[in-house]
């Protein structure tokens, strides 16, 4: 939404609200000292290139902290659904996202 409005503007929309959004720039830089090291994104790119689906499965398991929360706050089915949704994205979209940092 932000990119669309930034690129094309909108005469019909005067405001946009992002609730619990993820910052679009996560790389650690001089003006973003709280960001992540570049090695994190290199690891993502390598994992995606080696085996995208296995990477997504492991990434989501870590994201949901299933080793601690499985059966208590997250079900295997919820994790699998997230994997299915992520796997449905075009590989190019994953590649572009991993390059943005």
N, C-alpha and C positions, 0 to 999 in steps of 0.2 A: 504494500500500500504506500509506504513512504517513498519508495523508488518511483512508483507510478506517478504520484502527485508531484514529486520533484522533477520528473522528466517531462510530464505532459500538463501539469497544472490542472485545475478544475474550477470552472466557473460555478459549478453546482455544489461543490463541497467547500465549506468555509473552515471546517475543523476536522481533525482525525484524532482518535484516542487509541493508544496502545496500552493494553492491560497485560501485565506480566510478560512483556516482550523481552527478547534477548537482544543485547546490543549488537549492532551490525558489524562492529569492528572489535575483534578480540585480541589482536596481536599486541604484544608488549612493545611500545615505542617510547621515545622521549616524552611525547605528549599524551601517552596512555600507559603510565608506569604500572598500573594494576592489571595489565593484559597478560596473556599467556606467552611463554617463550615460543619462538619459531619452531623449535624441535617438536612441539606438540602437533603442529599442523603438518610438518614433514612426516611424522608417524602416521597421521590420518591418511595422507596421500599414498604412502607406501602400503598401508593396510588395504586401502581401497583398490589399489592396482593389483595387489597380490590375490585377494579374494574378497570382493566387495560384500557378498552376503555374509561370510564368516565375520568380517570386520563389523558389519552392522549388528549382528547378533551379539558379539562381545561388547561392543560399544554400549548397546542398550542394556545389557546385563549389568555393566558397570554404572551406567546412568541411573538405573533403578535400584542399585545396590542390592541385587537379588540374593547375594550370599548372606546378607543379614535380614532383609525384609521379606524374602519369599515366604508366602503363606501367612504372613502377618499383615503387611500393608500392600503387597503386590502379588498378584497371582501369576502363575506361569502363562495363563491364557492372555492376561493383559500385556505381558512382555511379548508374547508371540504375535499379538495383534499389532503392536508397535513395529515389530520386525517386518510383518507383512506389509504394513503401510510404507515403511522406509524402503523396502525392496521394490515396491511399485513405482518409486520415483525413477526417472530416467538416469542412467549412470552418468551422463554428462552433467546433470544438475548436481549430483554429488561431487563430481570433480570440480566444478566451478565453485561450489560452496567451500570445498576444502582449500582452494587456492586463495580465497579472499582473506582468510585470517582474521 
